[in-house]
């Protein structure tokens, strides 16, 4: 039997428990890949009672999860309580969320899980518990290196059937974007994206569209010098490296239907330039994928939604898409490992 997916708890007071329970309940009709959730089983049982749903829980080790999946929601014990009620984080929330992430990373690196899928965290909560990285993406790279010794250049890609976007700078204030944006950052990001589109997504020659930073991609320098001085040289370097890249392109004309047919991923210069179009086009089913890691990680493309936690209103659609994509990418990884010649490409 294939290795299951490891699903993290996320913020215990958010909608992570809600959508996890709802997803398991739909496992048969959707033919979902087996997964286990790393959580406090008592906390999940309490949320199920609060929601009025019947979900049998089986406390297991990862190796037992796939066999149990059809009968009960497999739960790998977190080893610490998660007592927060819906919408109200407490002192157990941050430590529980971090511990769940750490266990999932250890499981995928240790080979007992095929990939990891992360429920949303509340950054303000985990920061109080000692989380020092800006978000999941950076933390995964740090912990991966600590456990495996393999350095990673993590890249956040938001994927959907309609569009795939990559913010080159991520969780920083807009006023800091011009200071952080460099030729090397754009080039290395594009290189990682192209590599993973080939080896995990099966796109033989990925096409990258690179957005300009300024309106009209700088309009020949009249609306800012950054596009000519930073973005254009990075695109030229990607092309010289054998990657099909073009830009800088005016961002306001990159995301309509005809334009999207001309590329496989859009590299955007800052967070909202990337996330606004994909959340407009695919709000309920977009998936956050971390590229550049030695393992597969996906996540729903939404937050903790404290305002609807425990109400039964949260849609599991993005989590379902994240689980399916994780399973697909993990299978591609496994094929690469079985084929040294393909992995060397």
N, C-alpha and C positions, 0 to 999 in steps of 0.2 A: 504494500500500500504506500502511496506517495506521502512525502512529508507534509504536514499541515502548515497553514499560515499562522503566524503569531500576531495576535491583535492586542494592542495596548488598551489599557483602561481609559486613558485620557483624563480630563478633569472629572472627578467623581460627581460634582454637583451640576455638570453640564448635560448635554444630550447624548454624550457617548454611551452611557448605559442604556438609554432608551433605544437608540438606533442599533446597538448590538443585539439587544433582545428581539427587536422587530426583524432584524436581518436573519437571525437564527430561525425564527418562526416561518420564514419564507424559503428556507433552505431547499426543500423538496421541489416546490413548483418552479423555482428559479435554477435548480441544479447547481447550487453554489459549491465552490471548493471547500473542503474541510478546513476549519480554523479553530483555534482555542483563544480564549481571552485571558490575559494576565490581570487578575483582579482579586478583590476581597469578595469571596462568594457570598458572604452575609450581606454585603452592600448591594450586590446584584439581586439577591432574593428580595430585599426590602424594596428596591426600585420596581421589580416585577409586581409585587403586591400593590404598591402605590399606583401602578399603571393598570392594574386589574387584568394582567395577562398571566397565563400559566406556562412557565418555562422551567422544565426540570433541569437541574444543574448537576453535573458530574465533576467532582474534583479529581483531576488527573495529572499525570506527567505528560509532557508533549508526545512521547511515543504512543500513548494510549488515545490521543485526541481523535484521530481519524476514525478509529473503531467505534468511539462513543458518539460521534457527531450526529448520526442519524437519530439517536434516541434522546440525547440530552445536550445541553450547551456545555462543551468542555471548558473547564476553568482551571488554570494553573494558579495555585494560591500565591498571592502577592507577598505574604509574610508580614504584612502590616495592615492595620485597619484603614478603611475608607468610609468614614461615618457621615459625610456631608449629605444633607438632604437636597432635593432638587432646587437649583437656583441659588443656593447659599453655601459657598465654599467654607470649610472650617480648617482647623490647624492640621488635619490629616490629609487635606486635599493635595497640596504641593508635594510632600514626600511620597504619597502613593502614586501620583502621576509620574514622578521621576523614576521611582523604583520599577514601575511597569515598563517604561522605556528601556531602562538598563537591562532588565531581564530579556526583553525581546531582542535587543542587540546581541546579547550573549548567546541566545538560542540560534539566531541565524548564523553568527560566526562559528558557533559550535556545531552546526550542521543538523540540529534537531528540528529546525523550522526551515521551510523553503524560502520564505520571505517574511517581511514584517509590514503590518498595516497599523497606522497610528490613529487613534481617535483624537479629537482636538483637545488641546490644552489651553489654559488661561495663563498667558505669560505673566500677568501681574501676580498671580498666585504662586507659580513655580519660582519666580524671581525671589520671593520672600523665603522660599525653602532652600535657597542656595544655588539655583539654576543660573549660571553666569553667561550662557550664550544667548544671542539674540532670538533664536528660535530652534525648532526641531532640526532644520537642515544643518546648521553649524554644530549643534550638539551631537548629531549622529556621526559627523566626520571626526570630531574630537574623540568620542568614545570608541569608534571603530579603530582609530589609530592606537589608542591605549590598549585595546584588547588584541589586535591583530598585528600591530607594528607596520601596517601598510598605510602610507599617507594617502589622503583623498582630496580631490578638488570638488567639493559638493556643489551641485547646481540644482536649483529648484525649477522644475518644469510643471506647468499646469496643462494637463492633457484632456482632450475630449475628442469625439469623432469629428466635431466641427472645426476645431482649431487646437493647436498646441503653441503655448507661449512660454518664454523664459525671461524673467526679470534679471538683468545683469547685476544691478544693485538691488538689494532686497529690503530688509527691515531697518531702514535708516531714514531720518528726516529728509524731506525734499531739499532743504537748504544745504545738505551735505553731499548731494549726489555729484555735483561737479568736482568736488575734492576727491571722491572715492573712484570715480569713473576713469579708468586708464586704458591704454591700448592693450596692455597685457591682460587685464581683467576681461575685456571683451573677447580677445583672442582665445584665452584659455577656456572661457565659458563656451564659446562656439565650438572649440575642439572637443570638449567633453560631450556636448549635445550631439555633434555629428557621430562620434564614436558609439554612443549608446543608442542612437537611432538605427545605426547599422546592426550592432551586435545584440540588442535586446528587442528592438521594434521591427527588425527585419527589413529595413528600407535600404536598398543596395547603395543608392547615391542620394543622401539627404540634401534637400534644398533649404538653405537658411536665408530668411529675409531679415535684414538688420535695420531696425528703426533708427531714425535720427533722434537726437536729444531735443533739439529746438524746433519750433514751428517751421514747416517746409524744409526740414533737415538743414536749417541754417540759412537757406536762401542765399547761397554763394557768400556766406559770411556776413550778410547784412542783419541777420537775426541771431548772431552768436557764432563764435569761432570754433566751438568744441567739435562740431561735426566734421569739419575739414582737418582739424588738428589731432583728434582722438579717434573718432569712429571710422573715418575713411581709411586711415592707415591700418587699423585692426582688420577691416574687411579685406584689404589688399593682402595682408599676411595670411588670413584664412584661405584666400584663393591660391596663394603661393604654396600653401600646405596641401593643396589638392582638394579643398572643400568647396562645394558649390554654394557660394555666398554672394549676396549682393546688398548694396546699401552704401551710405545711409539713405533710407527711404522716408518720405514724409509719413509720419505715423497716422495722420488723419485719413489717409487713403489706403492703408494696409489691411483693413479688417472687413471690408465688404466681401460679399460672396465670391465675386469673380477674382478678386485679389488673393483670397485665401487658397484658391486652386493652384496658385503658382509657387507655393512653398509648403514645406513639411513642418517647419517650426519658425516662429517669429522671435528674434532676440530683441528685447525691449530694454531701454536704458534705465528704467526705474519701475518700482513696484506697481503703481496704478496704471502706468502705460500698458503693462501686460495684463493685469488682473481685471480691469474694467471690461475689455472686449470679451474675455472668456466667461466672465460672470454674467455678462449680458446675453451671450449666446447659449451658455450651457450651465446655468446656475445650479440645477438640481443633479447633474451627473458628471461634472468635471472632477478630475482627480489630480491631486498633488503628487508628483513623482520626484524623488531625489535621485538625480543622475550622478555619476562619478564615484559611487560607493562600491565596495566589493560585494555588496549584497543588494537585493531589491527592497525598496521601501516605497510604499504609496500611502496616501491619506485622503480622506474626504476633503473637498475644497470648501470647507466652511468652518465656522468657529464653534464655541461652546453653547451659544444660544441660551444663556441662562433664563431668558424671559419665557421660553417655552419648555424648559426641562421639566419632566414629570407630568406634562399635560397630554402626552400621546400625539401631539401635533407634528413632532419632528419627522421629516422624511428620511428613510434609510437609503434613498436612491444613490447618493454619492458614496456612501460606505460600500454598498453593493458593487458599484462600479470600481471602487478601489480594490476590493477583494478580487474581483474578476481580472483586473489588469495585473495585479500582483502575481496571481497564479500564471497568467500568460507570460509575463516577463521572466518569472522564475523558471518556467519550462525552457525558455530561450537560453537562459544562463546555463541550465543543465546540459543542453545540447552543445553549447560552446565548450563546456568542460569535458564532454565526451569526445570532442573533435579538436585536438590540438592544432590541426592545420587551419580550421576555421577561426580558432581563437587568435591565431597569429596574424590574421588579415588586418 
